[in-house]
Amino acid sequence: MDDIVTYFPQAFFSSTNLLKKDYLSKLQNKAYTIKKIEKSGGDNWSLRPFNTCGTYDLQKDEDFKILLDIITDKTHKFIREHNSDYVYPIKESWLNVYDKNESQEMHSHGGSTFSAVFFLKSNDDCANLIFENPTEPDMLPIRGVKKENHLTYKRCWIKPIQNSLVVFRSYMRHMVEKQQTDFNRITVAVNF
């Protein structure tokens, strides 16, 4: 009997409709206020969309407490699926605001085990979150692949659905493609 078994799949956790509309709107407005008054962070980033990495601690902002508690709860649900009962604390959290023509280079979150992205504000035209297969670059790729499938995908694209969350292992390299619209794409990023 022939069988194909996958031993190293890449798991992603997703959840939608996390926040009530009024609270979501409150946080969107707060993000714009923060952008107006705070210095942008991420000094070691090559591409520089507005972000508060290293400049503004969302964990100290009472307005974000409910959201961060929900993200923590959802992340630990994902962690339990890995048969772990370890309680990972939030190491850091920050805002990202992408204006037209802004993007983020391919990167991973070293020093963390799990990472999360919450789409605070987005629409159908906003830039995708792209993940790279951790086996890339494949030094000797399979030849003659007629159509990619779950065994040959090099990348996956996550549509930024407002009020949704994606949780992933922090070693997963990812990027944000160029924002093509004037509509602001706002995310909350969290490392555990």
CYANA upper distance limits for C-alpha pairs under 8 A (distance plus 0.5 A):
 11 ALA  CA    168 PHE  CA      7.39
 11 ALA  CA    169 ARG  CA      8.49
 12 PHE  CA    166 VAL  CA      7.23
 12 PHE  CA    167 VAL  CA      6.31
 12 PHE  CA    168 PHE  CA      5.57
 12 PHE  CA    169 ARG  CA      8.38
 13 PHE  CA     75 THR  CA      8.42
 13 PHE  CA     78 PHE  CA      6.77
 13 PHE  CA    165 LEU  CA      8.39
 13 PHE  CA    166 VAL  CA      6.02
 13 PHE  CA    167 VAL  CA      5.44
 13 PHE  CA    168 PHE  CA      7.05
 14 SER  CA    164 SER  CA      7.74
 14 SER  CA    165 LEU  CA      5.91
 14 SER  CA    166 VAL  CA      4.98
 14 SER  CA    167 VAL  CA      6.90
 15 SER  CA     74 LYS  CA      8.36
 15 SER  CA    164 SER  CA      6.09
 15 SER  CA    165 LEU  CA      5.68
 15 SER  CA    166 VAL  CA      7.23
 16 THR  CA    161 ILE  CA      8.47
 16 THR  CA    163 ASN  CA      6.67
 16 THR  CA    164 SER  CA      4.65
 16 THR  CA    165 LEU  CA      6.85
 17 ASN  CA    163 ASN  CA      5.77
 17 ASN  CA    164 SER  CA      6.34
 18 LEU  CA     70 ILE  CA      8.09
 18 LEU  CA    163 ASN  CA      6.39
 18 LEU  CA    164 SER  CA      6.82
 18 LEU  CA    165 LEU  CA      8.32
 19 LEU  CA     23 TYR  CA      6.94
 19 LEU  CA     24 LEU  CA      6.34
 19 LEU  CA     67 LEU  CA      8.05
 19 LEU  CA    163 ASN  CA      6.97
 20 LYS  CA     24 LEU  CA      6.62
 21 LYS  CA     25 SER  CA      6.64
 22 ASP  CA     26 LYS  CA      6.70
 23 TYR  CA     27 LEU  CA      6.78
 24 LEU  CA     28 GLN  CA      6.74
 24 LEU  CA    120 LEU  CA      7.55
 24 LEU  CA    163 ASN  CA      7.88
 25 SER  CA     29 ASN  CA      6.74
 26 LYS  CA     30 LYS  CA      6.67
 27 LEU  CA     31 ALA  CA      6.57
 27 LEU  CA     63 ASP  CA      7.64
 27 LEU  CA     64 PHE  CA      7.70
 27 LEU  CA    120 LEU  CA      8.12
 28 GLN  CA     32 TYR  CA      7.12
 28 GLN  CA    120 LEU  CA      7.05
 28 GLN  CA    121 LYS  CA      7.23
 28 GLN  CA    186 ILE  CA      8.35
 29 ASN  CA     33 THR  CA      6.89
 30 LYS  CA     34 ILE  CA      6.62
 31 ALA  CA     35 LYS  CA      6.67
 31 ALA  CA     95 LEU  CA      7.80
 31 ALA  CA    186 ILE  CA      8.39
 32 TYR  CA     36 LYS  CA      6.81
 33 THR  CA     37 ILE  CA      6.97
 34 ILE  CA     38 GLU  CA      6.09
 35 LYS  CA     39 LYS  CA      8.15
 35 LYS  CA     40 SER  CA      8.21
 35 LYS  CA     50 PHE  CA      7.74
 38 GLU  CA     52 THR  CA      8.18
 38 GLU  CA     55 THR  CA      7.90
 38 GLU  CA     56 TYR  CA      7.81
 39 LYS  CA     52 THR  CA      7.90
 39 LYS  CA     55 THR  CA      7.14
 40 SER  CA     50 PHE  CA      5.82
 40 SER  CA     51 ASN  CA      5.71
 40 SER  CA     52 THR  CA      6.04
 40 SER  CA     53 CYS  CA      8.16
 40 SER  CA     55 THR  CA      7.35
 41 GLY  CA     50 PHE  CA      7.77
 41 GLY  CA     51 ASN  CA      5.91
 41 GLY  CA     52 THR  CA      5.39
 41 GLY  CA     53 CYS  CA      5.37
 41 GLY  CA     54 GLY  CA      6.11
 41 GLY  CA     55 THR  CA      5.94
 42 GLY  CA     48 ARG  CA      7.86
 42 GLY  CA     51 ASN  CA      7.14
 42 GLY  CA     52 THR  CA      7.65
 42 GLY  CA     53 CYS  CA      5.71
 42 GLY  CA     54 GLY  CA      7.13
 45 TRP  CA    105 GLU  CA      8.47
 46 SER  CA    105 GLU  CA      7.55
 47 LEU  CA    102 GLU  CA      8.19
 47 LEU  CA    103 SER  CA      7.18
 47 LEU  CA    104 GLN  CA      6.15
 47 LEU  CA    105 GLU  CA      6.89
 48 ARG  CA    102 GLU  CA      8.12
 48 ARG  CA    103 SER  CA      8.32
 48 ARG  CA    104 GLN  CA      7.88
 49 PRO  CA     96 ASN  CA      7.34
 49 PRO  CA     97 VAL  CA      6.74
 49 PRO  CA     98 TYR  CA      6.00
 49 PRO  CA     99 ASP  CA      7.76
 49 PRO  CA    102 GLU  CA      6.40
 49 PRO  CA    103 SER  CA      7.21
 49 PRO  CA    104 GLN  CA      7.78
 50 PHE  CA     95 LEU  CA      8.47
 50 PHE  CA     96 ASN  CA      6.26
 50 PHE  CA     97 VAL  CA      5.69
 50 PHE  CA     98 TYR  CA      7.18
 51 ASN  CA     94 TRP  CA      7.23
 51 ASN  CA     95 LEU  CA      5.74
 51 ASN  CA     96 ASN  CA      4.83
 51 ASN  CA     97 VAL  CA      6.76
 52 THR  CA     56 TYR  CA      5.61
 52 THR  CA     57 ASP  CA      8.01
 52 THR  CA     94 TRP  CA      5.60
 52 THR  CA     95 LEU  CA      5.88
 52 THR  CA     96 ASN  CA      7.41
 53 CYS  CA     57 ASP  CA      8.38
 53 CYS  CA     93 SER  CA      7.71
 53 CYS  CA     94 TRP  CA      5.67
 53 CYS  CA     95 LEU  CA      7.73
 54 GLY  CA     94 TRP  CA      8.41
 56 TYR  CA     94 TRP  CA      7.52
 57 ASP  CA     61 ASP  CA      7.57
 57 ASP  CA     92 GLU  CA      7.93
 57 ASP  CA     93 SER  CA      7.11
 57 ASP  CA     94 TRP  CA      7.16
 58 LEU  CA     64 PHE  CA      6.84
 58 LEU  CA     93 SER  CA      6.35
 58 LEU  CA     94 TRP  CA      6.52
 58 LEU  CA     95 LEU  CA      8.44
 59 GLN  CA     64 PHE  CA      7.49
 59 GLN  CA     65 LYS  CA      7.18
 59 GLN  CA     68 LEU  CA      7.97
 59 GLN  CA     92 GLU  CA      8.31
 59 GLN  CA     93 SER  CA      7.44
 61 ASP  CA     65 LYS  CA      7.33
 64 PHE  CA     68 LEU  CA      6.61
 65 LYS  CA     69 ASP  CA      6.54
 66 ILE  CA     70 ILE  CA      6.75
 67 LEU  CA     71 ILE  CA      6.68
 68 LEU  CA     72 THR  CA      6.51
 69 ASP  CA     73 ASP  CA      6.63
 70 ILE  CA     74 LYS  CA      6.65
 71 ILE  CA     75 THR  CA      6.46
 71 ILE  CA    116 ALA  CA      8.01
 71 ILE  CA    118 PHE  CA      8.45
 71 ILE  CA    165 LEU  CA      8.19
 72 THR  CA     76 HIS  CA      6.64
 72 THR  CA     89 PRO  CA      8.49
 72 THR  CA     90 ILE  CA      7.99
 73 ASP  CA     77 LYS  CA      6.80
 74 LYS  CA     78 PHE  CA      6.98
 75 THR  CA     79 ILE  CA      6.70
 75 THR  CA    114 PHE  CA      8.20
 75 THR  CA    116 ALA  CA      8.02
 75 THR  CA    167 VAL  CA      6.89
 76 HIS  CA     80 ARG  CA      6.56
 76 HIS  CA     87 VAL  CA      7.74
 76 HIS  CA     88 TYR  CA      8.15
 77 LYS  CA     81 GLU  CA      7.12
 78 PHE  CA     82 HIS  CA      7.46
 78 PHE  CA    167 VAL  CA      8.19
 79 ILE  CA     83 ASN  CA      7.54
 79 ILE  CA     84 SER  CA      6.45
 79 ILE  CA     85 ASP  CA      7.87
 79 ILE  CA     86 TYR  CA      8.48
 80 ARG  CA     84 SER  CA      5.51
 80 ARG  CA     85 ASP  CA      6.44
 88 TYR  CA    192 PHE  CA      6.21
 89 PRO  CA    192 PHE  CA      6.23
 90 ILE  CA    190 VAL  CA      7.41
 90 ILE  CA    191 ASN  CA      6.42
 90 ILE  CA    192 PHE  CA      5.13
 91 LYS  CA    112 SER  CA      8.24
 91 LYS  CA    190 VAL  CA      8.09
 91 LYS  CA    191 ASN  CA      6.01
 91 LYS  CA    192 PHE  CA      5.75
 92 GLU  CA    190 VAL  CA      6.33
 92 GLU  CA    191 ASN  CA      5.93
 92 GLU  CA    192 PHE  CA      7.85
 93 SER  CA    188 VAL  CA      7.45
 93 SER  CA    189 ALA  CA      5.94
 93 SER  CA    190 VAL  CA      4.78
 93 SER  CA    191 ASN  CA      6.89
 94 TRP  CA    188 VAL  CA      6.18
 94 TRP  CA    189 ALA  CA      5.89
 94 TRP  CA    190 VAL  CA      7.22
 95 LEU  CA    186 ILE  CA      7.60
 95 LEU  CA    187 THR  CA      6.26
 95 LEU  CA    188 VAL  CA      5.16
 95 LEU  CA    189 ALA  CA      6.84
 96 ASN  CA    185 ARG  CA      8.46
 96 ASN  CA    186 ILE  CA      6.08
 96 ASN  CA    187 THR  CA      5.68
 96 ASN  CA    188 VAL  CA      6.86
 96 ASN  CA    189 ALA  CA      8.00
 97 VAL  CA    184 ASN  CA      7.07
 97 VAL  CA    185 ARG  CA      6.28
 97 VAL  CA    186 ILE  CA      5.03
 97 VAL  CA    187 THR  CA      7.18
 98 TYR  CA    102 GLU  CA      6.18
 98 TYR  CA    103 SER  CA      7.46
 98 TYR  CA    179 GLN  CA      7.23
 98 TYR  CA    184 ASN  CA      6.22
 98 TYR  CA    185 ARG  CA      5.55
 98 TYR  CA    186 ILE  CA      6.85
 99 ASP  CA    179 GLN  CA      7.15
 99 ASP  CA    181 THR  CA      8.25
 99 ASP  CA    182 ASP  CA      6.93
 99 ASP  CA    183 PHE  CA      7.66
 99 ASP  CA    184 ASN  CA      5.87
 99 ASP  CA    185 ARG  CA      7.43
100 LYS  CA    178 LYS  CA      8.22
100 LYS  CA    179 GLN  CA      5.60
100 LYS  CA    180 GLN  CA      6.04
100 LYS  CA    181 THR  CA      5.83
100 LYS  CA    182 ASP  CA      5.57
100 LYS  CA    183 PHE  CA      7.86
100 LYS  CA    184 ASN  CA      7.96
101 ASN  CA    178 LYS  CA      5.94
101 ASN  CA    179 GLN  CA      5.48
101 ASN  CA    180 GLN  CA      6.26
101 ASN  CA    181 THR  CA      8.23
102 GLU  CA    178 LYS  CA      5.86
102 GLU  CA    179 GLN  CA      5.93
103 SER  CA    175 MET  CA      8.20
103 SER  CA    176 VAL  CA      5.78
103 SER  CA    177 GLU  CA      5.79
103 SER  CA    178 LYS  CA      4.96
103 SER  CA    179 GLN  CA      6.70
104 GLN  CA    175 MET  CA      5.86
104 GLN  CA    176 VAL  CA      5.35
104 GLN  CA    177 GLU  CA      7.24
104 GLN  CA    178 LYS  CA      8.20
105 GLU  CA    174 HIS  CA      8.32
105 GLU  CA    175 MET  CA      5.73
105 GLU  CA    176 VAL  CA      7.34
106 MET  CA    173 ARG  CA      6.60
106 MET  CA    174 HIS  CA      5.59
106 MET  CA    175 MET  CA      4.91
106 MET  CA    176 VAL  CA      8.24
107 HIS  CA    173 ARG  CA      5.52
107 HIS  CA    174 HIS  CA      5.99
107 HIS  CA    175 MET  CA      6.92
108 SER  CA    170 SER  CA      6.62
108 SER  CA    171 TYR  CA      5.90
108 SER  CA    172 MET  CA      6.29
108 SER  CA    173 ARG  CA      5.07
108 SER  CA    174 HIS  CA      6.85
109 HIS  CA    115 SER  CA      7.93
109 HIS  CA    170 SER  CA      5.56
109 HIS  CA    171 TYR  CA      6.69
109 HIS  CA    172 MET  CA      8.42
109 HIS  CA    191 ASN  CA      8.07
110 GLY  CA    170 SER  CA      7.27
110 GLY  CA    171 TYR  CA      7.17
112 SER  CA    170 SER  CA      6.30
112 SER  CA    191 ASN  CA      6.55
112 SER  CA    192 PHE  CA      6.11
113 THR  CA    169 ARG  CA      6.37
113 THR  CA    170 SER  CA      5.70
113 THR  CA    171 TYR  CA      7.96
113 THR  CA    191 ASN  CA      8.11
113 THR  CA    192 PHE  CA      6.48
114 PHE  CA    167 VAL  CA      7.49
114 PHE  CA    168 PHE  CA      6.26
114 PHE  CA    169 ARG  CA      5.01
114 PHE  CA    170 SER  CA      5.33
114 PHE  CA    191 ASN  CA      6.59
114 PHE  CA    192 PHE  CA      5.65
115 SER  CA    167 VAL  CA      6.21
115 SER  CA    168 PHE  CA      6.01
115 SER  CA    169 ARG  CA      6.57
115 SER  CA    170 SER  CA      5.68
115 SER  CA    189 ALA  CA      7.88
115 SER  CA    190 VAL  CA      6.12
115 SER  CA    191 ASN  CA      4.96
115 SER  CA    192 PHE  CA      6.49
116 ALA  CA    165 LEU  CA      7.44
116 ALA  CA    166 VAL  CA      6.13
116 ALA  CA    167 VAL  CA      4.75
116 ALA  CA    168 PHE  CA      6.85
116 ALA  CA    189 ALA  CA      6.21
116 ALA  CA    190 VAL  CA      5.59
116 ALA  CA    191 ASN  CA      6.99
117 VAL  CA    165 LEU  CA      6.23
117 VAL  CA    166 VAL  CA      5.93
117 VAL  CA    167 VAL  CA      7.05
117 VAL  CA    187 THR  CA      6.96
117 VAL  CA    188 VAL  CA      6.22
117 VAL  CA    189 ALA  CA      5.14
117 VAL  CA    190 VAL  CA      7.02
118 PHE  CA    163 ASN  CA      7.42
118 PHE  CA    164 SER  CA      6.29
118 PHE  CA    165 LEU  CA      4.90
118 PHE  CA    166 VAL  CA      7.09
118 PHE  CA    187 THR  CA      5.94
118 PHE  CA    188 VAL  CA      5.56
118 PHE  CA    189 ALA  CA      6.97
119 PHE  CA    160 PRO  CA      6.59
119 PHE  CA    161 ILE  CA      6.82
119 PHE  CA    162 GLN  CA      5.52
119 PHE  CA    163 ASN  CA      5.99
119 PHE  CA    164 SER  CA      6.03
119 PHE  CA    165 LEU  CA      6.86
119 PHE  CA    185 ARG  CA      8.33
119 PHE  CA    186 ILE  CA      6.83
119 PHE  CA    187 THR  CA      5.14
119 PHE  CA    188 VAL  CA      7.18
120 LEU  CA    162 GLN  CA      6.24
120 LEU  CA    163 ASN  CA      6.09
120 LEU  CA    164 SER  CA      8.18
120 LEU  CA    185 ARG  CA      8.32
120 LEU  CA    186 ILE  CA      5.87
120 LEU  CA    187 THR  CA      5.57
120 LEU  CA    188 VAL  CA      7.19
121 LYS  CA    162 GLN  CA      5.74
121 LYS  CA    163 ASN  CA      7.70
121 LYS  CA    184 ASN  CA      7.56
121 LYS  CA    185 ARG  CA      6.01
121 LYS  CA    186 ILE  CA      5.36
121 LYS  CA    187 THR  CA      7.29
122 SER  CA    126 CYS  CA      6.44
122 SER  CA    160 PRO  CA      6.73
122 SER  CA    161 ILE  CA      6.80
122 SER  CA    162 GLN  CA      5.53
122 SER  CA    183 PHE  CA      7.98
122 SER  CA    184 ASN  CA      7.32
122 SER  CA    185 ARG  CA      5.41
122 SER  CA    186 ILE  CA      7.13
123 ASN  CA    160 PRO  CA      7.78
123 ASN  CA    161 ILE  CA      7.25
123 ASN  CA    162 GLN  CA      7.19
123 ASN  CA    183 PHE  CA      8.16
123 ASN  CA    185 ARG  CA      8.30
124 ASP  CA    159 LYS  CA      8.38
124 ASP  CA    160 PRO  CA      8.12
124 ASP  CA    161 ILE  CA      8.01
125 ASP  CA    180 GLN  CA      7.85
125 ASP  CA    181 THR  CA      7.00
126 CYS  CA    160 PRO  CA      7.30
126 CYS  CA    179 GLN  CA      6.47
126 CYS  CA    180 GLN  CA      7.43
126 CYS  CA    181 THR  CA      7.09
126 CYS  CA    183 PHE  CA      7.81
126 CYS  CA    184 ASN  CA      8.37
126 CYS  CA    185 ARG  CA      6.72
127 ALA  CA    159 LYS  CA      8.15
127 ALA  CA    160 PRO  CA      7.68
127 ALA  CA    176 VAL  CA      6.92
127 ALA  CA    177 GLU  CA      5.90
127 ALA  CA    178 LYS  CA      6.49
127 ALA  CA    179 GLN  CA      5.28
127 ALA  CA    180 GLN  CA      7.43
127 ALA  CA    185 ARG  CA      8.10
128 ASN  CA    157 TRP  CA      6.58
128 ASN  CA    158 ILE  CA      6.10
128 ASN  CA    159 LYS  CA      5.57
128 ASN  CA    160 PRO  CA      6.41
128 ASN  CA    176 VAL  CA      6.44
128 ASN  CA    177 GLU  CA      6.37
129 LEU  CA    157 TRP  CA      6.35
129 LEU  CA    158 ILE  CA      5.51
129 LEU  CA    159 LYS  CA      7.10
129 LEU  CA    160 PRO  CA      7.40
129 LEU  CA    174 HIS  CA      7.52
129 LEU  CA    175 MET  CA      6.44
129 LEU  CA    176 VAL  CA      5.25
129 LEU  CA    177 GLU  CA      7.25
130 ILE  CA    155 ARG  CA      7.20
130 ILE  CA    156 CYS  CA      6.23
130 ILE  CA    157 TRP  CA      5.11
130 ILE  CA    158 ILE  CA      6.64
130 ILE  CA    174 HIS  CA      5.87
130 ILE  CA    175 MET  CA      5.79
130 ILE  CA    176 VAL  CA      6.55
130 ILE  CA    177 GLU  CA      7.68
131 PHE  CA    155 ARG  CA      5.97
131 PHE  CA    156 CYS  CA      5.80
131 PHE  CA    157 TRP  CA      7.03
131 PHE  CA    158 ILE  CA      8.43
131 PHE  CA    172 MET  CA      7.29
131 PHE  CA    173 ARG  CA      6.37
131 PHE  CA    174 HIS  CA      4.78
131 PHE  CA    175 MET  CA      7.17
132 GLU  CA    136 GLU  CA      7.56
132 GLU  CA    154 LYS  CA      6.50
132 GLU  CA    155 ARG  CA      4.94
132 GLU  CA    156 CYS  CA      7.16
132 GLU  CA    172 MET  CA      7.42
132 GLU  CA    173 ARG  CA      6.03
132 GLU  CA    174 HIS  CA      6.49
133 ASN  CA    153 TYR  CA      7.52
133 ASN  CA    154 LYS  CA      5.57
133 ASN  CA    155 ARG  CA      6.10
133 ASN  CA    156 CYS  CA      8.40
133 ASN  CA    172 MET  CA      8.15
133 ASN  CA    173 ARG  CA      8.26
134 PRO  CA    172 MET  CA      6.94
134 PRO  CA    173 ARG  CA      7.59
136 GLU  CA    154 LYS  CA      7.38
148 GLU  CA    152 THR  CA      5.81
148 GLU  CA    153 TYR  CA      6.12
149 ASN  CA    153 TYR  CA      6.31
160 PRO  CA    164 SER  CA      8.20
168 PHE  CA    172 MET  CA      7.70
170 SER  CA    191 ASN  CA      8.21
179 GLN  CA    185 ARG  CA      8.30
